[in-house]
Amino acid sequence: MTLFPKCPMCGGEVVTKQTERILRGGVNLATVTVTADVCLRCGERLYDPDTIRLFEQIRQKLNDQDVDEFEPLGRAFHVPA
Ligand SMILES: [Zn+2]
């Protein structure tokens, strides 16, 4: 079941999928896999309020370096252009 019957951006059809999201807090990055509604036409991702709260909590922890409970996932790099 989807949160939105249609995409609020373009009116396209949405499907519920597992999606990976990259979050940044300070210099740290984390990836999290969450359920989102994804528009089949424009690719817009729609998250429910609980998921958005989760993103905020993760960002705050990244920002505070409070990452002990997170699983290390290689190294992140910045490539100067
Ligand atoms: Zn759309």
PDB file of the backbone (N, CA, C, O) and the ligand in Angstrom, with CONECT records:
HET     ZN  A 101       1
ATOM      1  N   MET A   1       0.851  -1.205   0.000  1.00  0.00           N
ATOM      2  CA  MET A   1       0.000   0.000   0.000  1.00  0.00           C
ATOM      3  C   MET A   1       0.873   1.235   0.000  1.00  0.00           C
ATOM      4  O   MET A   1       1.865   1.304   0.726  1.00  0.00           O
ATOM      5  N   THR A   2       0.513   2.194  -0.798  1.00  0.00           N
ATOM      6  CA  THR A   2       1.330   3.388  -0.950  1.00  0.00           C
ATOM      7  C   THR A   2       0.751   4.527  -0.121  1.00  0.00           C
ATOM      8  O   THR A   2      -0.452   4.579   0.135  1.00  0.00           O
ATOM      9  N   LEU A   3       1.626   5.437   0.291  1.00  0.00           N
ATOM     10  CA  LEU A   3       1.218   6.615   1.058  1.00  0.00           C
ATOM     11  C   LEU A   3       0.432   7.578   0.189  1.00  0.00           C
ATOM     12  O   LEU A   3      -0.513   8.227   0.638  1.00  0.00           O
ATOM     13  N   PHE A   4       0.850   7.653  -1.067  1.00  0.00           N
ATOM     14  CA  PHE A   4       0.276   8.618  -1.983  1.00  0.00           C
ATOM     15  C   PHE A   4      -0.325   7.845  -3.157  1.00  0.00           C
ATOM     16  O   PHE A   4       0.360   7.022  -3.765  1.00  0.00           O
ATOM     17  N   PRO A   5      -1.574   8.093  -3.481  1.00  0.00           N
ATOM     18  CA  PRO A   5      -2.164   7.375  -4.623  1.00  0.00           C
ATOM     19  C   PRO A   5      -1.481   7.756  -5.940  1.00  0.00           C
ATOM     20  O   PRO A   5      -1.379   6.941  -6.858  1.00  0.00           O
ATOM     21  N   LYS A   6      -1.021   8.992  -6.016  1.00  0.00           N
ATOM     22  CA  LYS A   6      -0.321   9.459  -7.214  1.00  0.00           C
ATOM     23  C   LYS A   6       0.806  10.370  -6.789  1.00  0.00           C
ATOM     24  O   LYS A   6       0.805  10.912  -5.684  1.00  0.00           O
ATOM     25  N   CYS A   7       1.769  10.533  -7.679  1.00  0.00           N
ATOM     26  CA  CYS A   7       2.892  11.416  -7.389  1.00  0.00           C
ATOM     27  C   CYS A   7       2.408  12.866  -7.262  1.00  0.00           C
ATOM     28  O   CYS A   7       1.746  13.375  -8.167  1.00  0.00           O
ATOM     29  N   PRO A   8       2.739  13.547  -6.127  1.00  0.00           N
ATOM     30  CA  PRO A   8       2.303  14.940  -5.981  1.00  0.00           C
ATOM     31  C   PRO A   8       3.053  15.897  -6.922  1.00  0.00           C
ATOM     32  O   PRO A   8       2.612  17.024  -7.149  1.00  0.00           O
ATOM     33  N   MET A   9       4.171  15.445  -7.458  1.00  0.00           N
ATOM     34  CA  MET A   9       4.954  16.300  -8.345  1.00  0.00           C
ATOM     35  C   MET A   9       4.409  16.268  -9.781  1.00  0.00           C
ATOM     36  O   MET A   9       4.248  17.311 -10.415  1.00  0.00           O
ATOM     37  N   CYS A  10       4.129  15.053 -10.283  1.00  0.00           N
ATOM     38  CA  CYS A  10       3.775  14.944 -11.702  1.00  0.00           C
ATOM     39  C   CYS A  10       2.491  14.175 -11.958  1.00  0.00           C
ATOM     40  O   CYS A  10       2.036  14.095 -13.099  1.00  0.00           O
ATOM     41  N   GLY A  11       1.887  13.597 -10.893  1.00  0.00           N
ATOM     42  CA  GLY A  11       0.660  12.823 -11.089  1.00  0.00           C
ATOM     43  C   GLY A  11       0.896  11.407 -11.603  1.00  0.00           C
ATOM     44  O   GLY A  11      -0.055  10.703 -11.945  1.00  0.00           O
ATOM     45  N   GLY A  12       2.159  10.986 -11.657  1.00  0.00           N
ATOM     46  CA  GLY A  12       2.488   9.653 -12.132  1.00  0.00           C
ATOM     47  C   GLY A  12       2.119   8.574 -11.120  1.00  0.00           C
ATOM     48  O   GLY A  12       1.766   8.862  -9.976  1.00  0.00           O
ATOM     49  N   GLU A  13       2.210   7.333 -11.569  1.00  0.00           N
ATOM     50  CA  GLU A  13       1.905   6.197 -10.710  1.00  0.00           C
ATOM     51  C   GLU A  13       3.065   5.981  -9.730  1.00  0.00           C
ATOM     52  O   GLU A  13       4.230   6.094 -10.113  1.00  0.00           O
ATOM     53  N   VAL A  14       2.747   5.670  -8.466  1.00  0.00           N
ATOM     54  CA  VAL A  14       3.798   5.389  -7.491  1.00  0.00           C
ATOM     55  C   VAL A  14       3.739   3.937  -7.048  1.00  0.00           C
ATOM     56  O   VAL A  14       2.666   3.341  -6.952  1.00  0.00           O
ATOM     57  N   VAL A  15       4.916   3.379  -6.778  1.00  0.00           N
ATOM     58  CA  VAL A  15       5.013   2.020  -6.252  1.00  0.00           C
ATOM     59  C   VAL A  15       5.856   2.051  -4.985  1.00  0.00           C
ATOM     60  O   VAL A  15       6.755   2.881  -4.847  1.00  0.00           O
ATOM     61  N   THR A  16       5.557   1.130  -4.049  1.00  0.00           N
ATOM     62  CA  THR A  16       6.316   1.039  -2.816  1.00  0.00           C
ATOM     63  C   THR A  16       7.512   0.133  -3.049  1.00  0.00           C
ATOM     64  O   THR A  16       7.374  -0.984  -3.547  1.00  0.00           O
ATOM     65  N   LYS A  17       8.688   0.629  -2.683  1.00  0.00           N
ATOM     66  CA  LYS A  17       9.938  -0.096  -2.928  1.00  0.00           C
ATOM     67  C   LYS A  17      10.877   0.090  -1.758  1.00  0.00           C
ATOM     68  O   LYS A  17      10.749   1.031  -0.975  1.00  0.00           O
ATOM     69  N   GLN A  18      11.839  -0.841  -1.653  1.00  0.00           N
ATOM     70  CA  GLN A  18      12.983  -0.649  -0.761  1.00  0.00           C
ATOM     71  C   GLN A  18      13.984   0.227  -1.511  1.00  0.00           C
ATOM     72  O   GLN A  18      14.382  -0.096  -2.630  1.00  0.00           O
ATOM     73  N   THR A  19      14.384   1.323  -0.900  1.00  0.00           N
ATOM     74  CA  THR A  19      15.330   2.217  -1.572  1.00  0.00           C
ATOM     75  C   THR A  19      16.480   2.534  -0.632  1.00  0.00           C
ATOM     76  O   THR A  19      16.322   2.542   0.588  1.00  0.00           O
ATOM     77  N   GLU A  20      17.625   2.792  -1.214  1.00  0.00           N
ATOM     78  CA  GLU A  20      18.784   3.175  -0.423  1.00  0.00           C
ATOM     79  C   GLU A  20      18.930   4.689  -0.472  1.00  0.00           C
ATOM     80  O   GLU A  20      18.835   5.308  -1.532  1.00  0.00           O
ATOM     81  N   ARG A  21      19.163   5.268   0.700  1.00  0.00           N
ATOM     82  CA  ARG A  21      19.296   6.708   0.789  1.00  0.00           C
ATOM     83  C   ARG A  21      20.648   7.000   1.440  1.00  0.00           C
ATOM     84  O   ARG A  21      21.035   6.331   2.398  1.00  0.00           O
ATOM     85  N   ILE A  22      21.350   7.977   0.930  1.00  0.00           N
ATOM     86  CA  ILE A  22      22.608   8.407   1.536  1.00  0.00           C
ATOM     87  C   ILE A  22      22.330   9.658   2.364  1.00  0.00           C
ATOM     88  O   ILE A  22      21.735  10.621   1.880  1.00  0.00           O
ATOM     89  N   LEU A  23      22.770   9.624   3.616  1.00  0.00           N
ATOM     90  CA  LEU A  23      22.560  10.754   4.523  1.00  0.00           C
ATOM     91  C   LEU A  23      23.913  11.321   4.917  1.00  0.00           C
ATOM     92  O   LEU A  23      24.887  10.583   5.069  1.00  0.00           O
ATOM     93  N   ARG A  24      23.967  12.619   5.079  1.00  0.00           N
ATOM     94  CA  ARG A  24      25.196  13.293   5.454  1.00  0.00           C
ATOM     95  C   ARG A  24      24.942  14.097   6.723  1.00  0.00           C
ATOM     96  O   ARG A  24      23.921  14.771   6.855  1.00  0.00           O
ATOM     97  N   GLY A  25      25.894  14.011   7.657  1.00  0.00           N
ATOM     98  CA  GLY A  25      25.841  14.848   8.858  1.00  0.00           C
ATOM     99  C   GLY A  25      27.260  15.243   9.191  1.00  0.00           C
ATOM    100  O   GLY A  25      28.080  14.374   9.488  1.00  0.00           O
ATOM    101  N   GLY A  26      27.581  16.532   9.152  1.00  0.00           N
ATOM    102  CA  GLY A  26      28.965  16.964   9.323  1.00  0.00           C
ATOM    103  C   GLY A  26      29.802  16.379   8.205  1.00  0.00           C
ATOM    104  O   GLY A  26      29.460  16.519   7.031  1.00  0.00           O
ATOM    105  N   VAL A  27      30.911  15.716   8.566  1.00  0.00           N
ATOM    106  CA  VAL A  27      31.770  15.111   7.538  1.00  0.00           C
ATOM    107  C   VAL A  27      31.403  13.657   7.291  1.00  0.00           C
ATOM    108  O   VAL A  27      32.010  13.002   6.444  1.00  0.00           O
ATOM    109  N   ASN A  28      30.426  13.151   8.012  1.00  0.00           N
ATOM    110  CA  ASN A  28      30.116  11.724   7.935  1.00  0.00           C
ATOM    111  C   ASN A  28      28.959  11.435   6.986  1.00  0.00           C
ATOM    112  O   ASN A  28      28.067  12.257   6.779  1.00  0.00           O
ATOM    113  N   LEU A  29      29.011  10.242   6.425  1.00  0.00           N
ATOM    114  CA  LEU A  29      27.947   9.765   5.551  1.00  0.00           C
ATOM    115  C   LEU A  29      27.447   8.435   6.074  1.00  0.00           C
ATOM    116  O   LEU A  29      28.204   7.676   6.680  1.00  0.00           O
ATOM    117  N   ALA A  30      26.179   8.150   5.844  1.00  0.00           N
ATOM    118  CA  ALA A  30      25.643   6.828   6.138  1.00  0.00           C
ATOM    119  C   ALA A  30      24.642   6.471   5.048  1.00  0.00           C
ATOM    120  O   ALA A  30      23.989   7.342   4.473  1.00  0.00           O
ATOM    121  N   THR A  31      24.536   5.190   4.778  1.00  0.00           N
ATOM    122  CA  THR A  31      23.472   4.748   3.883  1.00  0.00           C
ATOM    123  C   THR A  31      22.446   4.012   4.726  1.00  0.00           C
ATOM    124  O   THR A  31      22.789   3.330   5.691  1.00  0.00           O
ATOM    125  N   VAL A  32      21.200   4.158   4.354  1.00  0.00           N
ATOM    126  CA  VAL A  32      20.114   3.476   5.053  1.00  0.00           C
ATOM    127  C   VAL A  32      19.124   2.986   3.998  1.00  0.00           C
ATOM    128  O   VAL A  32      18.809   3.685   3.035  1.00  0.00           O
ATOM    129  N   THR A  33      18.645   1.760   4.215  1.00  0.00           N
ATOM    130  CA  THR A  33      17.658   1.200   3.287  1.00  0.00           C
ATOM    131  C   THR A  33      16.287   1.319   3.933  1.00  0.00           C
ATOM    132  O   THR A  33      16.056   0.794   5.022  1.00  0.00           O
ATOM    133  N   VAL A  34      15.394   1.999   3.267  1.00  0.00           N
ATOM    134  CA  VAL A  34      14.057   2.239   3.810  1.00  0.00           C
ATOM    135  C   VAL A  34      13.009   1.985   2.722  1.00  0.00           C
ATOM    136  O   VAL A  34      13.308   1.933   1.529  1.00  0.00           O
ATOM    137  N   THR A  35      11.786   1.830   3.184  1.00  0.00           N
ATOM    138  CA  THR A  35      10.666   1.716   2.253  1.00  0.00           C
ATOM    139  C   THR A  35      10.225   3.115   1.844  1.00  0.00           C
ATOM    140  O   THR A  35      10.022   3.987   2.689  1.00  0.00           O
ATOM    141  N   ALA A  36      10.082   3.316   0.557  1.00  0.00           N
ATOM    142  CA  ALA A  36       9.597   4.601   0.055  1.00  0.00           C
ATOM    143  C   ALA A  36       8.643   4.337  -1.089  1.00  0.00           C
ATOM    144  O   ALA A  36       8.663   3.277  -1.714  1.00  0.00           O
ATOM    145  N   ASP A  37       7.810   5.322  -1.347  1.00  0.00           N
ATOM    146  CA  ASP A  37       6.993   5.292  -2.560  1.00  0.00           C
ATOM    147  C   ASP A  37       7.772   6.025  -3.631  1.00  0.00           C
ATOM    148  O   ASP A  37       8.216   7.156  -3.434  1.00  0.00           O
ATOM    149  N   VAL A  38       7.931   5.369  -4.762  1.00  0.00           N
ATOM    150  CA  VAL A  38       8.744   5.933  -5.831  1.00  0.00           C
ATOM    151  C   VAL A  38       7.853   6.133  -7.055  1.00  0.00           C
ATOM    152  O   VAL A  38       7.116   5.236  -7.465  1.00  0.00           O
ATOM    153  N   CYS A  39       7.943   7.344  -7.629  1.00  0.00           N
ATOM    154  CA  CYS A  39       7.147   7.645  -8.821  1.00  0.00           C
ATOM    155  C   CYS A  39       7.772   6.963 -10.031  1.00  0.00           C
ATOM    156  O   CYS A  39       8.973   7.082 -10.276  1.00  0.00           O
ATOM    157  N   LEU A  40       6.947   6.254 -10.776  1.00  0.00           N
ATOM    158  CA  LEU A  40       7.453   5.553 -11.960  1.00  0.00           C
ATOM    159  C   LEU A  40       7.753   6.526 -13.102  1.00  0.00           C
ATOM    160  O   LEU A  40       8.508   6.192 -14.015  1.00  0.00           O
ATOM    161  N   ARG A  41       7.174   7.712 -13.057  1.00  0.00           N
ATOM    162  CA  ARG A  41       7.371   8.662 -14.158  1.00  0.00           C
ATOM    163  C   ARG A  41       8.578   9.567 -13.905  1.00  0.00           C
ATOM    164  O   ARG A  41       9.480   9.638 -14.740  1.00  0.00           O
ATOM    165  N   CYS A  42       8.606  10.274 -12.738  1.00  0.00           N
ATOM    166  CA  CYS A  42       9.676  11.262 -12.527  1.00  0.00           C
ATOM    167  C   CYS A  42      10.732  10.791 -11.535  1.00  0.00           C
ATOM    168  O   CYS A  42      11.761  11.447 -11.381  1.00  0.00           O
ATOM    169  N   GLY A  43      10.496   9.655 -10.853  1.00  0.00           N
ATOM    170  CA  GLY A  43      11.497   9.145  -9.926  1.00  0.00           C
ATOM    171  C   GLY A  43      11.464   9.787  -8.556  1.00  0.00           C
ATOM    172  O   GLY A  43      12.299   9.465  -7.711  1.00  0.00           O
ATOM    173  N   GLU A  44      10.525  10.685  -8.310  1.00  0.00           N
ATOM    174  CA  GLU A  44      10.381  11.308  -6.991  1.00  0.00           C
ATOM    175  C   GLU A  44      10.204  10.224  -5.924  1.00  0.00           C
ATOM    176  O   GLU A  44       9.446   9.270  -6.101  1.00  0.00           O
ATOM    177  N   ARG A  45      10.923  10.399  -4.815  1.00  0.00           N
ATOM    178  CA  ARG A  45      10.761   9.462  -3.693  1.00  0.00           C
ATOM    179  C   ARG A  45       9.950  10.124  -2.595  1.00  0.00           C
ATOM    180  O   ARG A  45      10.208  11.268  -2.220  1.00  0.00           O
ATOM    181  N   LEU A  46       8.982   9.405  -2.090  1.00  0.00           N
ATOM    182  CA  LEU A  46       8.090   9.936  -1.063  1.00  0.00           C
ATOM    183  C   LEU A  46       8.251   9.079   0.181  1.00  0.00           C
ATOM    184  O   LEU A  46       8.122   7.856   0.136  1.00  0.00           O
ATOM    185  N   TYR A  47       8.537   9.748   1.296  1.00  0.00           N
ATOM    186  CA  TYR A  47       8.788   9.021   2.543  1.00  0.00           C
ATOM    187  C   TYR A  47       7.689   9.332   3.541  1.00  0.00           C
ATOM    188  O   TYR A  47       7.120  10.423   3.540  1.00  0.00           O
ATOM    189  N   ASP A  48       7.395   8.343   4.405  1.00  0.00           N
ATOM    190  CA  ASP A  48       6.399   8.633   5.438  1.00  0.00           C
ATOM    191  C   ASP A  48       7.075   9.400   6.586  1.00  0.00           C
ATOM    192  O   ASP A  48       8.303   9.421   6.670  1.00  0.00           O
ATOM    193  N   PRO A  49       6.288  10.029   7.467  1.00  0.00           N
ATOM    194  CA  PRO A  49       6.859  10.898   8.516  1.00  0.00           C
ATOM    195  C   PRO A  49       7.826  10.158   9.435  1.00  0.00           C
ATOM    196  O   PRO A  49       8.810  10.747   9.884  1.00  0.00           O
ATOM    197  N   ASP A  50       7.571   8.870   9.727  1.00  0.00           N
ATOM    198  CA  ASP A  50       8.478   8.108  10.588  1.00  0.00           C
ATOM    199  C   ASP A  50       9.838   7.960   9.928  1.00  0.00           C
ATOM    200  O   ASP A  50      10.869   8.037  10.596  1.00  0.00           O
ATOM    201  N   THR A  51       9.843   7.751   8.627  1.00  0.00           N
ATOM    202  CA  THR A  51      11.102   7.592   7.902  1.00  0.00           C
ATOM    203  C   THR A  51      11.868   8.919   7.890  1.00  0.00           C
ATOM    204  O   THR A  51      13.090   8.935   8.038  1.00  0.00           O
ATOM    205  N   ILE A  52      11.152  10.015   7.716  1.00  0.00           N
ATOM    206  CA  ILE A  52      11.802  11.324   7.728  1.00  0.00           C
ATOM    207  C   ILE A  52      12.405  11.602   9.103  1.00  0.00           C
ATOM    208  O   ILE A  52      13.493  12.169   9.205  1.00  0.00           O
ATOM    209  N   ARG A  53      11.695  11.202  10.163  1.00  0.00           N
ATOM    210  CA  ARG A  53      12.242  11.352  11.516  1.00  0.00           C
ATOM    211  C   ARG A  53      13.504  10.511  11.686  1.00  0.00           C
ATOM    212  O   ARG A  53      14.476  10.956  12.296  1.00  0.00           O
ATOM    213  N   LEU A  54      13.485   9.304  11.148  1.00  0.00           N
ATOM    214  CA  LEU A  54      14.659   8.431  11.213  1.00  0.00           C
ATOM    215  C   LEU A  54      15.845   9.096  10.517  1.00  0.00           C
ATOM    216  O   LEU A  54      16.961   9.076  11.036  1.00  0.00           O
ATOM    217  N   PHE A  55      15.607   9.680   9.349  1.00  0.00           N
ATOM    218  CA  PHE A  55      16.683  10.377   8.632  1.00  0.00           C
ATOM    219  C   PHE A  55      17.265  11.492   9.502  1.00  0.00           C
ATOM    220  O   PHE A  55      18.482  11.669   9.559  1.00  0.00           O
ATOM    221  N   GLU A  56      16.399  12.237  10.173  1.00  0.00           N
ATOM    222  CA  GLU A  56      16.857  13.345  11.025  1.00  0.00           C
ATOM    223  C   GLU A  56      17.711  12.828  12.173  1.00  0.00           C
ATOM    224  O   GLU A  56      18.738  13.416  12.512  1.00  0.00           O
ATOM    225  N   GLN A  57      17.267  11.700  12.778  1.00  0.00           N
ATOM    226  CA  GLN A  57      18.035  11.122  13.894  1.00  0.00           C
ATOM    227  C   GLN A  57      19.408  10.671  13.411  1.00  0.00           C
ATOM    228  O   GLN A  57      20.412  10.898  14.086  1.00  0.00           O
ATOM    229  N   ILE A  58      19.453  10.040  12.255  1.00  0.00           N
ATOM    230  CA  ILE A  58      20.731   9.555  11.721  1.00  0.00           C
ATOM    231  C   ILE A  58      21.630  10.745  11.401  1.00  0.00           C
ATOM    232  O   ILE A  58      22.818  10.720  11.721  1.00  0.00           O
ATOM    233  N   ARG A  59      21.087  11.781  10.778  1.00  0.00           N
ATOM    234  CA  ARG A  59      21.886  12.973  10.459  1.00  0.00           C
ATOM    235  C   ARG A  59      22.468  13.604  11.720  1.00  0.00           C
ATOM    236  O   ARG A  59      23.626  14.021  11.742  1.00  0.00           O
ATOM    237  N   GLN A  60      21.644  13.668  12.776  1.00  0.00           N
ATOM    238  CA  GLN A  60      22.094  14.263  14.024  1.00  0.00           C
ATOM    239  C   GLN A  60      23.241  13.435  14.612  1.00  0.00           C
ATOM    240  O   GLN A  60      24.232  13.993  15.082  1.00  0.00           O
ATOM    241  N   LYS A  61      23.106  12.109  14.586  1.00  0.00           N
ATOM    242  CA  LYS A  61      24.160  11.246  15.123  1.00  0.00           C
ATOM    243  C   LYS A  61      25.439  11.364  14.308  1.00  0.00           C
ATOM    244  O   LYS A  61      26.536  11.368  14.866  1.00  0.00           O
ATOM    245  N   LEU A  62      25.303  11.458  13.005  1.00  0.00           N
ATOM    246  CA  LEU A  62      26.486  11.632  12.157  1.00  0.00           C
ATOM    247  C   LEU A  62      27.176  12.943  12.501  1.00  0.00           C
ATOM    248  O   LEU A  62      28.401  13.015  12.604  1.00  0.00           O
ATOM    249  N   ASN A  63      26.378  13.955  12.671  1.00  0.00           N
ATOM    250  CA  ASN A  63      26.882  15.280  12.996  1.00  0.00           C
ATOM    251  C   ASN A  63      27.606  15.294  14.335  1.00  0.00           C
ATOM    252  O   ASN A  63      28.626  15.966  14.491  1.00  0.00           O
ATOM    253  N   ASP A  64      27.073  14.545  15.307  1.00  0.00           N
ATOM    254  CA  ASP A  64      27.651  14.483  16.652  1.00  0.00           C
ATOM    255  C   ASP A  64      28.740  13.419  16.777  1.00  0.00           C
ATOM    256  O   ASP A  64      29.273  13.220  17.869  1.00  0.00           O
ATOM    257  N   GLN A  65      29.082  12.735  15.690  1.00  0.00           N
ATOM    258  CA  GLN A  65      30.059  11.635  15.712  1.00  0.00           C
ATOM    259  C   GLN A  65      29.582  10.491  16.614  1.00  0.00           C
ATOM    260  O   GLN A  65      30.396   9.714  17.114  1.00  0.00           O
ATOM    261  N   ASP A  66      28.282  10.388  16.819  1.00  0.00           N
ATOM    262  CA  ASP A  66      27.709   9.358  17.683  1.00  0.00           C
ATOM    263  C   ASP A  66      27.361   8.161  16.794  1.00  0.00           C
ATOM    264  O   ASP A  66      26.192   7.880  16.528  1.00  0.00           O
ATOM    265  N   VAL A  67      28.414   7.464  16.342  1.00  0.00           N
ATOM    266  CA  VAL A  67      28.216   6.473  15.277  1.00  0.00           C
ATOM    267  C   VAL A  67      28.559   5.052  15.723  1.00  0.00           C
ATOM    268  O   VAL A  67      28.694   4.155  14.891  1.00  0.00           O
ATOM    269  N   ASP A  68      28.701   4.843  17.050  1.00  0.00           N
ATOM    270  CA  ASP A  68      29.106   3.523  17.546  1.00  0.00           C
ATOM    271  C   ASP A  68      28.142   2.420  17.114  1.00  0.00           C
ATOM    272  O   ASP A  68      28.565   1.291  16.867  1.00  0.00           O
ATOM    273  N   GLU A  69      26.862   2.736  17.021  1.00  0.00           N
ATOM    274  CA  GLU A  69      25.892   1.699  16.670  1.00  0.00           C
ATOM    275  C   GLU A  69      25.796   1.477  15.155  1.00  0.00           C
ATOM    276  O   GLU A  69      25.098   0.569  14.704  1.00  0.00           O
ATOM    277  N   PHE A  70      26.491   2.302  14.377  1.00  0.00           N
ATOM    278  CA  PHE A  70      26.431   2.133  12.929  1.00  0.00           C
ATOM    279  C   PHE A  70      27.518   1.162  12.486  1.00  0.00           C
ATOM    280  O   PHE A  70      28.575   1.052  13.106  1.00  0.00           O
ATOM    281  N   GLU A  71      27.229   0.474  11.411  1.00  0.00           N
ATOM    282  CA  GLU A  71      28.156  -0.520  10.881  1.00  0.00           C
ATOM    283  C   GLU A  71      29.096   0.161   9.882  1.00  0.00           C
ATOM    284  O   GLU A  71      28.626   0.806   8.945  1.00  0.00           O
ATOM    285  N   PRO A  72      30.424   0.030  10.064  1.00  0.00           N
ATOM    286  CA  PRO A  72      31.338   0.679   9.109  1.00  0.00           C
ATOM    287  C   PRO A  72      31.146   0.114   7.703  1.00  0.00           C
ATOM    288  O   PRO A  72      30.890  -1.076   7.522  1.00  0.00           O
ATOM    289  N   LEU A  73      31.273   0.985   6.731  1.00  0.00           N
ATOM    290  CA  LEU A  73      30.981   0.595   5.348  1.00  0.00           C
ATOM    291  C   LEU A  73      32.044   1.218   4.450  1.00  0.00           C
ATOM    292  O   LEU A  73      31.734   2.080   3.628  1.00  0.00           O
ATOM    293  N   GLY A  74      33.275   0.794   4.599  1.00  0.00           N
ATOM    294  CA  GLY A  74      34.320   1.352   3.750  1.00  0.00           C
ATOM    295  C   GLY A  74      34.606   2.794   4.098  1.00  0.00           C
ATOM    296  O   GLY A  74      34.259   3.246   5.189  1.00  0.00           O
ATOM    297  N   ARG A  75      35.221   3.514   3.211  1.00  0.00           N
ATOM    298  CA  ARG A  75      35.596   4.892   3.444  1.00  0.00           C
ATOM    299  C   ARG A  75      34.877   5.784   2.444  1.00  0.00           C
ATOM    300  O   ARG A  75      34.562   5.365   1.331  1.00  0.00           O
ATOM    301  N   ALA A  76      34.627   7.006   2.855  1.00  0.00           N
ATOM    302  CA  ALA A  76      34.012   7.979   1.955  1.00  0.00           C
ATOM    303  C   ALA A  76      35.097   8.945   1.501  1.00  0.00           C
ATOM    304  O   ALA A  76      35.988   9.288   2.277  1.00  0.00           O
ATOM    305  N   PHE A  77      35.029   9.375   0.273  1.00  0.00           N
ATOM    306  CA  PHE A  77      36.029  10.277  -0.292  1.00  0.00           C
ATOM    307  C   PHE A  77      35.356  11.485  -0.924  1.00  0.00           C
ATOM    308  O   PHE A  77      34.240  11.418  -1.439  1.00  0.00           O
ATOM    309  N   HIS A  78      36.081  12.581  -0.860  1.00  0.00           N
ATOM    310  CA  HIS A  78      35.659  13.746  -1.622  1.00  0.00           C
ATOM    311  C   HIS A  78      36.681  13.960  -2.726  1.00  0.00           C
ATOM    312  O   HIS A  78      37.884  13.964  -2.466  1.00  0.00           O
ATOM    313  N   VAL A  79      36.220  14.137  -3.942  1.00  0.00           N
ATOM    314  CA  VAL A  79      37.108  14.334  -5.076  1.00  0.00           C
ATOM    315  C   VAL A  79      37.022  15.796  -5.495  1.00  0.00           C
ATOM    316  O   VAL A  79      36.002  16.230  -6.030  1.00  0.00           O
ATOM    317  N   PRO A  80      38.094  16.563  -5.254  1.00  0.00           N
ATOM    318  CA  PRO A  80      38.036  17.968  -5.659  1.00  0.00           C
ATOM    319  C   PRO A  80      37.933  18.074  -7.186  1.00  0.00           C
ATOM    320  O   PRO A  80      38.641  17.376  -7.912  1.00  0.00           O
ATOM    321  N   ALA A  81      37.073  18.925  -7.650  1.00  0.00           N
ATOM    322  CA  ALA A  81      36.887  19.071  -9.099  1.00  0.00           C
ATOM    323  C   ALA A  81      37.891  20.081  -9.653  1.00  0.00           C
ATOM    324  O   ALA A  81      37.900  20.346 -10.855  1.00  0.00           O
TER     325      ALA A  81
HETATM  326 ZN    ZN A 101       6.281  11.948 -10.413  1.00  0.00          ZN2+
END
